[in-house]
């Protein structure tokens, strides 16, 4: 559906969306592909000197994917949003021979691509540690793709280029555009929520607390084992022997090395267990 006359809004829960569009619910991949084909048939195309079926607009196919997994009375939900975007190529009026309405469409396409390029440049500079304001709202395209370009997302780009020598400038421009997009660095994480009745959540919290207590008891046991090992160390007995060939400094170094290795083992096991339990705990109570 054309969004030229529709407003793009931003909501805390829904994110960025097009006002007035109808969402259709599907449960199979085949149904999703059929909707994609339906949208492709509605896309506006027209003939120019370079292409008999030139795209006169960008196309965005958005899917909100949700999955649920039940563990007793506890329900874990994952969700993500996929934007499948087909960008219309930038055009030179001299090459396309566009005029009238076609020329106006080409100007809008080039403008939105220019804004998208500026947004990508800003994201790349932020990845390099610089402070930049990202002008998503300068075009409807960049605003709609806001949550797919920066932040919690992964972005993939396929660049279509021509081997013709007459299109060398467009080919070079496209490759530079893709190269800039490749330099964006994002940190994607899983969007997961847990829900269930009060008793199931309380039960899960009790189980996690028990695991945390078990981890703490393991630390106490390892600390006792460490002390006993240090006391019974043969190197310490050698230190007390009159015939010991090693110097006191060497014995101290060996003893300290043993203590350090035991401490590292204790801290590693405790941290691994504690991080796992805290992550599960946050999912339940958060």
N, C-alpha and C positions, 0 to 999 in steps of 0.2 A: 504494500500500500504506500502511496506517495505521502511523504511527511512534510512537503513544501509548505502547506498551510496549517500544519499542526504544531502545537507547542511541545517542547521537550522539558520535562520537569525532573526534579531530583527529590527523592524521599529517603529518610533515614533507613527505613526498612527495605523498600523496593529498589533503592539506588536510582540510577538514571533511567527514565522510561519515556515513551512517547504517549502523550495524552490522547485518549480516544481510540487507541488500537485495541482490537479484541484478541485475547489470549486463547489459544486452543490447546486442550489437554490431549496428549497422546501417550500410549503405553508401549508402543513398538517402534523400532527403528524404521520400518517400512512406512509407517504413518508419518513419521517426521520427514522422510525423504519426499513423500507425496506433497506435503506442505511446502517444502523447498521448491519443488517443481512448479507448484501453483504460483508461488511468488515470482519465479523466473519468467513465467508466462506473462505476468502483469508488468514486467519491467519495460520501461520506455526506451526504445531504440529508434534510430533514424539513419539514413544514408548520408555519407560525406564522401569527399574525393578519396579518402584513405581507407574507408571501411563501409561496406554496404549495410552493415547492421551495427553501427556505432552506438555504444551505450551513452545515453544522454543523462545519466544519473548514476550515483553510487547505489549499491544494493547491500542491505544488512539483514541477515537472517539470525534471529536471536532465539536460543533455547535455554530454558531454565530447567536444569536436571536435578531431580531429587531421588534419593534412595533411603530406604529404612531397613534397619536390622533390629530384630527383637531378641532380647536376652531375658527370658522370663517376663516380668511385668515392665521391664526397662526397655525403652525404645531409643535407639541411636539413629539420628538423621543426618545425612550429608547432603549438601546442595552446592551447586555451581552454576555459573552462567557462561554460555558459549556464544560468542559473536562470530558468525561466519560472514566475512565482509568481502565484497567484490568491488574494488575501486575502479571507477572510470579513469581512463588514461588522460594525462594532460594533453592539450591540443594547441597547435599553432594555426592561427587563422589562415596564414599563407599556404599551409600544406593541405588543410581540410577544405578550404574554399567555403567555409561556413558563413552564413549571413542570416540576418533577421533573427528568428527565434532560435535557430541552431547556434548562432554566434552568442546569444545571451546565455544559452545553456552551457556552452564551452567556457564562458567567463565565470559562471558559478562553479563549474567543476574545477577550474584552475585555482580559483580563490580558496575553495575548501581544501584542496591538496596543499596549497601554500601554508594555510593555517595548521594543517596536520603536520607538515614538515617542521614548522616552528615549535609545535608542542613536543615533537620527538627530539628536536635539538635541546630544548629545555630539560627534558627527562634525562638525556645523555649527560648534560652538564651537572645535573643533580647527582647522577651516579658517580661523577668525578669529584664530588664533595663541594660543589659550588651552590650558592643560594640563588634560586631562581623562582619567579612566579610563573606558573604554568597557565597559559591562557586557553583553557579548554572551551570556554564559552564564546570564543570568537567565531565559531562555526557550529552548526548543528551536528556535523559529522564528528568532530573532535569531542564535543560534549557528550554525544551518545556513546562514544567508545572510551570514555573517561576511565571506567573501571576495568578496561581490558588493556590499557596502555601502561598505567603506573600503579604501583602498590601491590596488592595481593592478586597477581595475575601472571599468566605466561602468554607470551605473544609469539606467533609464528607468521612469517611472511613469505609468500611465493611471488617472485617478480617475473612478469611476462615481458620478454624482450624480443626484438626482431633482428634477424641476421642481415637485413637489407642495409646497404650502405647509405641509402637515403634517410634511414631512421637512426643514424648513429647518435645524433644529439639527444633524441628521446631515450635511446637505450642507455646512454651514459647517465642521464638524469635519473632514470629508474634505478640503476645500480647504486648510485650514490644515495638515493632515498632509502633503499633496502639496507645499505651498509650502516646508515645512521640508526635505523630501527634496531639493527642487530646489537648495537652498543648499549641499549637500554638494559639496566640490571634491576630486576625485580625479585622480591622474596615471596614466593607463593606458599600458602599454608592451607590446610584442609579446613573447610567450613563444616564443623560438626557440632551438633547439639544433642543433649540427652534429656529425655522426659519420661515420666511414668507416675504411678501413684505415690503418695507420701511414704507408705510402708516400704515399697521397693527401693526408694531413694535412701531412706534411713538404713535399710539393710545393707545397701552398697557402701554407704559411708562407714558403717560399723566394720565391714569387711576390710575396707581400705585402712582404717585405723589399726585393725589387728595386724595387717601386713606391715604397717609402719612401726608398731611396737616390736614385731618380730625382727625387723631390720635393726632396731636399736639394741635389742638383746644380743643380736649377732655381733654388733660392734663391741659390746661389753665383754663377750666371750673371747673375741679376738685380742682385746686389750690384755686380758688375763693371760692368754696364751703367749702374747708378746713378752710379758714380764717373766713368765716361767722360762721361756726360751732364752732370754737374756741371762737369767741366773744360771741356767745349766749349760751355757755356751762353753764348748771346749777351749775356745780361745781365751776365755777368762781364767780357766784353770791353768792354762799354759802361762798366763801372765803371772800367776802366783807361784809358778815353779821357779826354783833357783837356777835350773839348767835351761831356762827358756832362751832360745837363740834370737827370738824376735825382740825388737825394741818396744818400749812402752808406747811410743807413738804409733807404731804399726798395729799393735793390739787395739789401741783406741780407735784407729781408723776402721779396722775390721768390725769392731763392735758397733760403731756408729753406722756403718754400711748396712749391717743386719737390721738395726733398729729402723733405719730409713726405709728399707724394703718392706718390712712388716707394716709400717705406718702407711706407706703408699698403697699396699694391698687392702688395708682396712678402709682407708678413705675412698678408694676406688669402688669397692663393693658397696659401701654405704651410700655414696653419691648416686651410683647407678640405680640402686633400689629406691632411694628417696625420690629421685627425679621421676621414675616410673609411677610411683604411688601418688606424688603430688599432681602429675598430669591427669591421672584418672580422677583424683579428688576434685580438681578444678572443673573437669567436664561435668561432674555430678552436681556440684553446688553452684556452678557458674551459670 
